[in-house]
Every structure is written in structure tokens, then in C-alpha cells.
Amino acid sequence: MTEQNPLFREPQDNQPRIELTAEAEHDLDKLSITRRPLPLPDMPATAALRKVGMRMERNPRTNLDDDARKAAAALQVQPERAALLVTEQPNNVSLLSEVAVPGGGLAALECQAWTRMLFPLYQPRIAGSSLSVTAPQLLDARDEHGAPLAQARCEFPSPKHLADLVHETVLRTLEVPRADYSDSIMQRGVSEPLLVILVRVTFTDGSPSRVLPVVVDGISRLSSAAKTRTGRTNEGTADAVVEDLLRDVNSLRRAVRDEVAGYNTAYQRGLTDQVVRVGQSATVPIRLIVGAHNGNTPEAGQ
């Protein structure tokens, strides 16, 4: 699971982009919304999220460490559904999606995630750009016994370097021609799943390590969804993503919860520009990698 793996590259096929005039962008009477936003579910209770992690731990097809399981569970918009999908089934049946890769396979949880809890690192579309912070190589992760895990690891000099790279990645992505899908997302949300892996980020300055849900396929959609939700400029969007990146887990959870509560209250009063923005972009479909194995059987990776 390295940065050279073609599975983790941004697709080169551009999504169709809908051109809107400056006036129409903020005028819902003129904006053709092809998917009407709906009320958002409340932030799930901690107990519901904990069940997702426990079910993952018991399923032999999944192999994440404890911190990665917690990070995977925290993303869930519909934890009851996620818990069902990661539950080990009888007769060797799996409700996880299988993704074939050279030398083995990956198990993916198809689910809905809170957009603000996802972050980009390496972006092939801007690989030719001169970045102030070099994107680190994503390396394979292993458990204490040397067995491979379905997650990656990388290292930064400090949290500031991580924040600078994320900021620059979002900003440069939105500046790439035809990579800003915010108008399209404003109209119909995000329909194609983002591919997400769990990455343990360590820092050479001694700062505590952390596990990040990292988008490795769909960074343009992620950045555009952030721009749709905030309604900010490209620079302001990058600032907002970094602000969430630097929050601790509980602070980010509270921020998402408050945004959802405010949205649902405003939704009852009718659609406005900001209601549509949040409704179309607060959640996104993802394919979350939770298992990896060598050969033809999941047991080979355990």
C-alpha cells in the first residue's frame, strides 16, 4: 500500500462541470437542483460508533489497529448500517466490497462519511507543482507481530508541516483547470464514492502521532465539497480544511454536530443558499479500506 499503487491515484477522467453565472450561483430560483438536499441525521452516539469498531475487530477480513478502527468508526454517518456491513457473516459470506490489487486484495466498507473528517495528502494532479512541503511516501504498516495491516503510515517533521501540505493540496487542487466541481456539487451533491485509507502520521519533533482518514482517490471532489459547504474562496476553503485538521477529535465532532443541528433547524424554514451548500456537501459516499490480504484468501493477510 504505497504511493505507487495505481489504486490510490486520482482518476484522470474529469466529472462534467456545470457552468453557472455569478448571479445564478446565489439565486436558488435560477439554480437547477437535480438532487434536493434532505435533513441530516444527528451526530451518532459514541456507543453506536464503538459497536462499529468492535465488529471490525471481530471480523477476520479486517485488519486495522485499534486507533485506525476508532478513526474508521468516527467517520460513520450511519453507524448501524456500517456495523452490519462489517459483521462477520456465516458460510464465509462477506458484506464488504472486494478490491483486487496485484498480489492480493482489499476489503472496503461502502458507507457515508462526514466530509469534514476526511483529509487529503498526496495529489497526483499537482505533482508537477513546486510545493513548499514535499508529500511524504505512504508506507505499509504492520502490527507488533509483523503482520501487514490495511492501513498506511507516513512521517512529517511537525504538525505544522502536515497542515501546510494539506492547505497547499486543497488550494492547488481547486486551481487546477476543471478540477473545481463545487458548482456541480451545489446542484446534486457528490455521487461517486471517494477512496479512503487510514494513515498513521508520526512527527520527528516528538508530537503525538495520529491516525487520519486520508482520501487517495477523489481529492478534487473532497476539496470541491469543502468549497461548496463553506462558500469561501479557494484560499478560504483551504483554511477551513486545515482548521478542522488541527482540531482534536472531540472538538471536530462537536463542530460537525453543531453544524448539523444548525442546518436541520434552518432546513425547516426553507431552502436558502447556505442550507443547500451544507445539505449537498456535509456527507459524502466513501469506500473505506478496512482489510488487506495477500493471495486469494483473506486469511492470508492475518
N, C-alpha and C positions, 0 to 999 in steps of 0.2 A: 504494500500500500504506500507507494511513493508518489512524488510529484510527476514522475514519468509515466505513470499508469494512465492510459488513454481514457479510462473510466472517469477519471477525476479532472477532465479538461472541459472548459466552457464550450458548448456547442457553437459551431460557426454559422449555422442557419439562423438568420435573423427572424424574429417574430414580426408579423405585419404591424406596421405603425400607423396609427390613425392621426392625421393632421387636424388640428383644431385652431381656429383663430384665437387670438388673445382674449377677445371678448367672450367667445363661446366657452372657453375653458372654465370660466367662473359663472356661467349662466346655465343653470340646470334646465331651463325651458328649451334651450337650444342644444344642450348636450344629449346625445342619444345614448342612454344607459342600457346596454344589452343584457346586463345581469344586475338586477336590483339588489342592493345590499339588504341584509337581514339583521335582526337583533343578534348581538354576540353572546355566546354563553359566558356565564360568570367564571372568574378565575377558579380553577378546580381546588378542592380542599387538599391539604397536604396528605391526608390518609389515602385519597384516591391516587395521588401521584406515587406514593410509597408502594402501592399494590402493583403498579406497572413495573417498578424496579425489582420487586420480589419475584414477579412472574418471569422476568428476564433472567434472573439469577438461576431459576429452576429449569429453564429450557436449555437443553444441551446444544441446540442450534445457535445459541447466542453466546458470545464470549467477549464481554466488556468487563473492565474492572469496576469496583464499587462506585467510584466518583463518576465514571462515564455513564453508569446506569442511572445515577441520580440526575445527571445532566440531561440524559435522554428522556427521563420521566418528566422533568420540569418543563420541557417543551410542549407537552401534550395539551391540546385544546379539548380533546375528548378522551380522557384517561380510561374510562370504562371500555371503550372500543379498543384502545391500544392494549389494555390488559388482556382482552380476549384474544387479540391477534398474536401476542407473544406467549400465550399459554401453550405449554406442550400438549399436543393432541395425541389420541390413541392411534395405533396402526401406522405410526411413522408419518402421519399427515402433518403438514405444516401450513399455517395461515400466513407465513411470511413470504415475501417475494424472493425468488432466487435470481441472482445476477451472476452470469458466467463470466469469469475472468481467466486469463492464462494461468494454468496450474491449479485451478480450484474454483471456488465460488464464494459469493457474498449473500448473506441473508438481510433483506431490507424490510423495515416496518413502514408500510404505507399509511401515513397519518397526516393530521392537520397540526401545524405548529404556530406558536406566537411569533410573528415576524421580528419583533424587537429582540428576541432571544437568539437570533441567528447572526453570524458574522462572516465576512469574507477574509481570506488571506491572499493566496496566490491567484492572480487573474491573468490567464494567457493572453487576453485581448490587449493588455497593456504591457506585455513582456518586453516590447521594444522601447518602452519609455525609460527615461532616466529617473529612477526612483530614489528618494532620499534615504529610504530604508530598504535594504535588499530582502526580498521574501525568503524565509528560511526553507530548507528542504524538509518535506514531510517524510518522516522515517517510520518504519514499522515499530510497533510497540509489542512488548512481551510481558507475561506475568512473572511472578517471582520464581517460577519453575522453568522459565524459558519458553513456555508455550506461546504461540502467536495470539494476539488479541485483535478484535475487529475495530481497532482504533489506531490513531497515529500519534506521533509526538514531534515536537519541534522546540527550538530554543531561541530566545531573544536576549539581548543584553539587559533589557529592563522593560517594565510595563510601558514606559513612555515610547520605546521603540515599537512595541506592539501597537499602541494607539496611533502612532504616526503612520504605520503601514496601513492599518485599517482605514484611516482617514484618507490617505492618498489613493488607496484602491477604490473606494467609493467615488471619490471626486473624479479620478481619471477615467473610471468606467463610464460615468454619466457624460463625460466629454467625448467619448468615442462616437463617431457618426453612427446613427441608427441603433445605438445601444441603450438609449433612454426610452423606456416603454411606459413612462408614467401616464401619458395621455391614454394609452390603451388600457392600463390597469384602472384608471379612473372610470372607464366605461364598463369593464367587465371583470375586474379583479385578475388574479393570477390563476391560470387553469393548469399549466404544465408543472408537475412536481419538481422541486429543487432537490438535488442530490446532496445529502448532508452526512458528514462523518464527525466523530468525536475526536478531538485533538487535545492531548495534554501539552500545555505550554509551560515551559520552565524558563527561568531567568538567571543569567550568570551573576547578577548583582545580589542574589540571595533572596529576592522577593518570593513569596509563596507561589507555588505552581497552581495552575487552574486548568480545568477541562472546559474547552469551548466547543459548541456545536458550530462547525465550520462548513459553509456552503462551498462545494468544489465543482458543482455544475449548476449554473443558474445565478451567478453573481450579478449579471446585468438585471435579471428580474428582481433579485433581492434589493439592489441599490435603487431601482426604479420604484419598488413598492415603498421604500423608505421615503423617497421624494414625494410620492403620492400622499402618503399618510401625513407628512409634516407640512406639505405645501410650501416648502422652502426652496431657496436656490440650491444649486449643486453644492456649493460650499457649506451652506446651512444644513443640508441633508447629511453631509459627511460629519459635520459637528454633532448632529443629533445621534448618529450611529455610534460615534466614539463616546458620547455621554452615557449611552446605555452600556457600552463595553466596560466602562470604568466603574459602573455601579457594582455593589456586591449583590449576591444572589437575591437576598431578601428585599433590597431596595428596588431592584429591577422588577421583581414580582409585584411589589406594591404599585410601582409606576404603571405597569400593564393593567393591574386590577382597577386602578383609578381611571385610567383612560377608557376601559371597557364600561365602567359604571357611568361615566360622563356621556359616553356615546349612546348607551341604551336609553338614558334619560332624554337626551336630545332627539333620538330617533322617534320617540313617541310624539314629539311636537312636529315632526315632518322632516323631509329631506332638505338639507342645506349643503352648501359646498363642503364644509368640514365634515358633516355626517357622512357624505358619500366617500370622501377621502379615507376616513378611518374604516368605514364599513367594507370598502373594497380591498383594503391592504393590511388590516390588523392581523390576519391569519393567512397562511399560505400552505398549499399541499407540499409535502416533502416525502422523499424516500430516504429513510434514516438507516444507515448501515449499522446493524447490531450483531452480525455474525460473520465470521470468515473461516474458511476451511480449505485445506489442500486436498487435491484429488477429487474423487467423485462423491464422497460421503461427508456429511457434516461432522461425524465423529472424528474424522482425521485431523480436524483442527483443534480438538480439545486437548 
